[in-house]
Amino acid sequence: FRASTPLPAFQKFVQAYPALTKHTNFSMVERSFEGGEGRVIGHLLMQDKKIARIEFIMIEDGDNWKIQGLELKAPESND
């Protein structure tokens, strides 16, 4: 992703999803790793107290884990 995405395109992507930069806390809900693939699911607590659900799809790259993709659900009220 990094190699194939120009920096301006990445910045535009991040700006399109304020939950990625305007959260005050991240809490991990679940994680699973099997073979060379993994998933990390968590919640982003927004400044307005809404919660966004995020899931990171991971791949193993040598001794490291890298984010291959992500799914972000729109923030909802924390009532």
C-alpha distances in whole Angstrom, upper triangle without the diagonal:
4,5,5,6,9,11,13,11,9,13,14,12,14,17,17,17,20,20,17,19,23,23,26,25,23,25,23,25,24,22,22,21,22,21,17,16,17,17,18,20,22,23,23,26,26,29,31,31,29,27,23,22,18,17,14,13,12,12,14,13,17,19,16,14,10,9,7,9,12,15,17,21,23,25,29,32,33,36
4,6,5,8,8,12,10,9,12,14,13,13,17,18,18,20,20,17,18,22,23,25,25,23,25,24,26,26,23,24,22,24,23,19,18,19,19,20,22,23,24,23,26,26,28,31,31,30,27,24,23,20,19,16,15,14,14,16,14,17,18,15,14,11,10,10,11,14,17,19,23,24,26,30,33,34,37
4,6,8,10,13,12,11,14,16,15,17,20,20,21,23,24,21,22,26,27,29,29,27,29,28,30,29,26,26,25,26,24,20,20,21,22,23,25,26,28,27,30,30,32,34,35,33,31,28,27,23,22,19,18,17,16,17,15,17,19,17,16,13,13,12,14,17,20,22,26,28,30,33,36,37,41
4,7,10,12,10,10,14,15,14,16,19,19,20,23,23,20,22,26,27,30,30,28,30,29,30,29,27,27,26,26,25,22,21,22,22,23,25,27,28,27,30,30,32,34,35,33,31,27,26,23,22,19,18,17,17,19,17,20,22,20,18,15,14,12,14,16,19,21,25,26,29,32,36,37,40
4,6,8,6,6,10,11,10,12,15,15,17,19,20,18,19,22,24,27,27,26,28,27,29,29,27,27,26,28,27,23,22,22,22,23,24,25,26,25,28,27,29,31,32,30,28,25,24,21,20,18,18,18,18,20,19,22,24,21,19,15,14,13,13,15,18,19,23,24,26,30,33,34,38
4,6,5,6,9,10,11,13,15,16,18,20,21,18,19,23,25,27,28,27,30,29,32,31,30,30,29,31,30,27,25,26,25,26,27,27,28,26,29,28,29,31,33,31,30,26,26,23,23,21,21,21,21,23,22,24,26,23,22,18,17,16,16,18,21,21,25,25,27,31,34,36,39
4,5,5,6,9,10,11,12,14,16,17,19,16,16,20,22,24,25,25,28,28,30,30,29,30,29,31,31,27,26,26,25,25,26,26,26,24,26,25,26,29,30,29,28,25,25,22,23,20,21,21,22,24,22,25,26,23,22,18,17,17,17,18,20,21,24,24,26,30,32,34,37
4,5,5,6,9,10,10,12,15,16,19,16,16,19,22,25,26,26,29,29,32,32,31,32,32,34,34,30,28,28,27,27,27,27,27,24,26,25,26,28,30,28,27,25,25,23,24,22,23,23,25,27,25,28,29,26,25,21,19,19,18,19,21,21,23,23,25,29,31,33,37
4,5,5,6,9,10,11,13,15,17,15,16,19,21,25,26,25,28,28,30,30,29,30,30,31,31,28,26,26,25,25,25,25,25,23,25,24,25,27,29,27,26,23,23,21,21,20,20,21,22,25,24,27,28,25,23,19,17,17,15,16,18,18,21,21,23,27,30,32,35
4,5,5,6,9,10,11,13,15,12,13,16,18,21,22,21,24,24,26,27,26,27,27,29,29,25,23,23,22,21,22,22,22,20,22,21,23,25,26,25,23,20,21,18,18,17,18,18,20,22,21,25,25,22,20,16,14,14,13,14,16,16,19,19,21,25,28,29,33
4,5,5,6,9,10,11,14,11,11,14,17,20,21,21,24,25,27,28,27,29,29,31,32,28,26,25,24,23,23,22,22,19,21,20,21,23,25,23,22,20,21,19,20,18,20,21,23,25,24,27,28,24,22,19,17,17,16,16,17,16,19,19,20,24,27,28,32
4,6,5,6,9,11,14,12,12,15,18,21,22,22,25,26,28,29,28,30,30,32,33,30,27,26,25,24,24,23,22,20,22,20,21,22,24,23,22,19,21,19,20,19,21,22,24,27,26,30,30,27,24,21,18,18,16,16,17,16,18,18,19,23,26,28,31
4,5,5,7,10,12,10,11,14,16,20,21,20,22,23,25,25,25,26,27,29,30,26,24,23,21,20,20,20,19,17,20,18,20,21,23,21,20,17,17,15,16,16,17,19,21,24,24,27,28,24,22,18,15,15,13,12,13,12,15,15,17,21,24,26,29
4,5,5,7,9,7,8,11,13,16,17,17,20,20,23,23,23,25,26,29,29,26,24,22,20,19,19,18,17,15,17,15,17,19,20,18,17,15,16,14,15,15,17,18,21,23,24,27,27,23,21,17,15,15,13,12,13,12,14,14,15,19,22,23,27
4,5,6,9,8,8,10,13,16,18,18,22,23,25,26,26,29,29,32,33,30,28,26,24,22,21,20,19,16,17,15,16,17,19,18,18,15,17,16,18,18,20,22,25,27,27,31,31,27,25,21,18,19,17,15,15,13,15,14,15,19,21,23,27
4,6,9,9,10,12,14,18,19,19,22,23,24,26,26,28,29,31,33,30,27,25,23,22,21,20,18,16,17,15,17,18,19,17,17,14,16,15,17,17,20,22,25,27,28,31,32,28,25,22,19,19,16,14,13,12,13,12,14,17,20,22,25
4,5,6,8,9,11,15,16,15,18,19,21,22,23,25,26,29,30,28,25,23,20,19,17,16,14,12,14,12,14,15,16,14,13,11,12,11,14,15,17,20,23,26,27,30,30,26,23,20,17,17,14,12,11,8,10,9,10,14,17,19,22
4,5,6,6,8,12,14,14,17,19,21,23,24,26,28,31,32,30,27,25,22,20,18,16,14,11,12,9,11,12,14,12,12,10,13,13,16,17,20,22,25,28,28,32,31,27,25,22,19,20,17,14,14,11,12,10,10,13,16,17,21
4,6,5,6,9,11,11,14,15,17,19,20,23,25,28,30,28,25,22,19,17,15,12,10,7,8,7,9,11,11,10,9,7,9,9,13,14,17,20,23,26,27,30,29,25,23,20,17,19,16,13,12,8,9,8,8,11,13,15,18
4,6,7,10,11,10,13,15,17,19,19,22,23,26,28,25,23,20,17,15,14,12,11,8,10,9,12,14,14,13,12,9,11,9,12,12,15,17,20,23,24,27,26,22,19,17,14,16,13,11,11,9,11,11,11,15,17,18,21
4,6,9,10,11,15,17,19,21,22,25,26,29,31,28,26,23,21,18,17,15,13,10,11,9,10,13,14,14,13,12,14,13,15,15,19,20,23,25,26,29,28,24,22,19,17,19,17,14,15,13,14,14,13,16,18,19,22
4,7,9,11,15,17,19,22,23,26,28,31,33,31,28,25,23,20,18,15,13,9,9,6,7,9,11,11,11,11,14,14,17,18,21,23,26,28,29,32,31,27,25,22,20,22,20,17,17,14,14,13,11,14,15,16,20
4,6,8,11,14,16,19,20,24,26,29,31,29,26,23,20,17,15,12,10,6,5,4,6,9,9,9,9,9,11,12,15,16,20,21,25,27,28,31,29,26,23,21,19,21,19,16,16,13,13,12,10,13,14,14,17
4,7,10,14,16,19,21,24,26,30,32,31,28,25,22,18,17,13,11,7,6,6,6,9,9,10,10,11,14,14,17,18,22,23,26,28,29,32,30,26,24,23,21,24,22,19,19,16,16,16,13,15,15,14,17
4,7,10,13,16,17,21,23,27,29,28,25,22,19,15,14,10,8,6,5,7,9,12,10,11,10,11,12,12,15,16,20,21,24,26,27,29,27,24,22,21,19,22,20,18,17,15,16,16,13,15,15,14,17
4,7,10,12,14,17,19,23,26,24,22,18,15,12,10,7,6,5,6,9,12,14,12,12,10,10,10,9,12,13,16,17,21,22,24,26,24,21,19,18,16,19,17,15,15,13,14,15,13,15,16,14,18
4,6,9,11,15,18,21,24,23,21,17,14,10,9,5,5,7,8,12,14,16,14,13,10,11,10,10,12,13,16,17,21,22,24,26,24,21,19,19,17,20,18,16,16,14,15,16,14,15,16,14,17
4,6,8,11,14,18,21,20,17,14,11,7,6,4,7,9,11,15,18,20,17,16,13,12,10,9,10,11,14,14,18,19,22,24,22,19,16,17,15,18,17,14,14,14,15,17,16,17,18,16,19
4,7,11,14,17,21,21,18,14,11,8,6,5,7,11,13,16,19,20,17,16,13,12,9,10,10,12,14,15,19,21,24,26,24,21,18,19,17,19,18,15,14,14,14,17,16,16,18,16,18
4,7,11,14,17,17,14,11,8,6,5,7,10,13,16,19,23,24,21,19,16,15,11,11,9,11,12,13,16,18,21,23,22,19,16,17,16,17,16,14,14,15,16,19,18,19,21,19,22
4,7,10,14,14,11,7,6,4,6,9,12,15,18,21,25,26,24,22,18,17,13,12,9,9,10,10,13,14,18,19,18,16,13,14,13,15,15,14,14,16,17,20,21,22,24,22,25
4,7,10,11,8,5,5,7,9,12,16,19,22,25,28,30,27,25,22,20,16,14,11,11,10,10,12,13,16,18,17,15,12,14,14,15,15,15,16,18,19,23,23,25,27,26,28
4,7,7,6,4,7,9,12,15,19,21,24,27,31,32,30,28,25,22,19,17,13,12,10,8,9,9,13,14,14,13,10,12,13,14,15,15,17,20,22,25,26,28,30,29,32
4,6,6,6,9,12,15,18,22,25,28,31,34,36,34,32,28,26,22,20,16,14,12,10,10,10,13,14,14,14,12,14,15,15,17,18,19,22,24,28,29,31,33,32,35
4,6,8,12,15,18,21,25,27,31,33,37,38,36,34,31,28,25,22,18,16,13,11,9,8,11,12,13,13,12,14,15,15,17,19,21,24,27,30,32,33,36,35,38
4,7,11,14,17,20,24,26,29,31,35,37,35,33,29,27,24,20,17,14,11,8,6,5,8,9,11,10,9,10,12,12,14,17,19,22,25,29,30,32,35,34,37
4,7,10,14,17,21,22,26,28,32,33,32,30,26,23,20,17,13,11,8,6,5,6,10,12,13,11,9,10,10,9,12,13,16,19,21,25,27,29,32,31,34
4,7,10,13,17,19,23,25,29,30,28,26,23,20,17,14,10,8,6,5,6,8,12,14,14,12,8,9,9,10,11,12,14,16,19,22,24,26,28,28,31
4,6,10,14,16,19,22,25,27,25,23,19,16,13,10,7,6,5,6,9,11,15,17,17,14,11,11,9,10,10,9,11,13,15,19,20,22,25,24,27
4,7,10,13,16,19,22,24,22,20,16,14,11,8,6,5,7,8,11,13,16,19,18,15,11,11,10,12,11,9,11,12,14,17,18,20,22,21,24
4,7,10,13,16,20,21,19,17,13,11,7,6,4,6,9,11,15,17,20,22,21,18,15,15,12,14,12,10,9,10,11,14,15,16,18,17,20
4,7,10,13,16,18,15,14,10,8,6,5,6,9,12,14,17,19,22,25,23,20,17,16,14,16,14,11,11,10,11,13,12,14,16,15,18
4,6,9,13,14,11,10,6,6,5,6,9,11,15,17,21,23,25,28,26,23,20,19,17,19,16,13,12,10,10,11,9,11,12,11,15
4,6,10,11,10,8,6,5,6,7,10,12,16,18,22,24,26,29,27,24,21,19,17,19,17,13,12,10,10,10,8,11,12,11,15
4,7,8,6,6,5,7,9,11,14,16,20,22,25,28,29,32,30,27,24,23,20,23,20,17,16,13,12,12,9,10,10,9,13
4,5,5,5,6,7,11,12,16,18,22,24,27,29,31,34,32,29,26,24,22,24,21,18,17,13,13,11,8,10,10,10,13
4,5,7,9,11,15,16,20,21,25,27,30,32,34,36,35,31,29,27,25,27,24,21,20,17,16,14,11,12,12,12,15
4,6,9,11,15,17,21,23,27,29,32,35,36,39,38,34,31,30,27,29,26,22,21,17,16,13,10,10,9,10,12
4,7,10,13,16,19,22,25,27,31,33,35,38,36,33,30,29,26,28,25,22,20,17,15,13,9,9,7,6,9
4,7,10,13,17,19,23,26,29,32,34,37,35,32,29,27,24,26,23,19,17,13,11,9,5,5,5,5,9
4,7,10,13,16,20,22,26,28,31,33,32,29,26,24,21,23,20,16,14,11,9,8,5,5,6,6,10
4,6,10,13,16,19,23,26,28,31,30,26,23,21,18,19,16,13,10,7,6,6,4,6,9,10,13
4,7,10,13,16,20,23,25,28,27,24,21,19,16,17,14,11,8,6,5,7,7,9,12,12,15
4,7,10,13,16,19,22,25,24,21,17,16,12,13,11,7,6,5,6,9,10,12,15,15,19
4,7,10,13,16,19,22,21,18,15,13,10,11,8,5,5,7,9,12,13,16,19,19,22
4,6,10,13,15,18,18,15,11,9,6,8,6,4,7,9,12,15,16,19,22,22,25
4,7,10,13,16,17,14,10,8,6,6,5,6,8,11,14,18,19,22,25,25,28
4,7,9,13,13,10,6,5,5,5,7,9,12,15,18,21,22,25,28,28,31
4,6,10,11,9,6,5,6,6,9,12,15,18,21,24,26,29,32,31,35
4,6,7,6,5,6,9,9,13,15,18,21,25,28,29,32,34,34,37
4,6,5,6,7,10,11,14,17,20,23,27,30,31,34,37,36,40
4,6,8,10,13,14,18,21,24,27,30,33,34,37,40,39,42
4,7,10,14,15,19,21,24,27,30,33,33,36,38,37,41
4,6,10,12,15,17,21,23,26,29,30,33,35,34,38
4,7,9,12,14,17,19,23,26,27,29,32,31,34
4,6,9,11,15,17,21,23,25,28,30,30,34
4,6,7,11,13,17,20,21,24,27,27,31
4,7,11,14,17,20,22,25,28,29,32
4,7,10,14,17,19,22,25,26,29
4,7,10,13,15,18,21,22,25
4,7,10,13,15,19,20,23
4,7,9,12,15,16,20
4,6,9,12,14,17
4,7,10,12,15
4,7,9,12
4,6,9
4,6
4
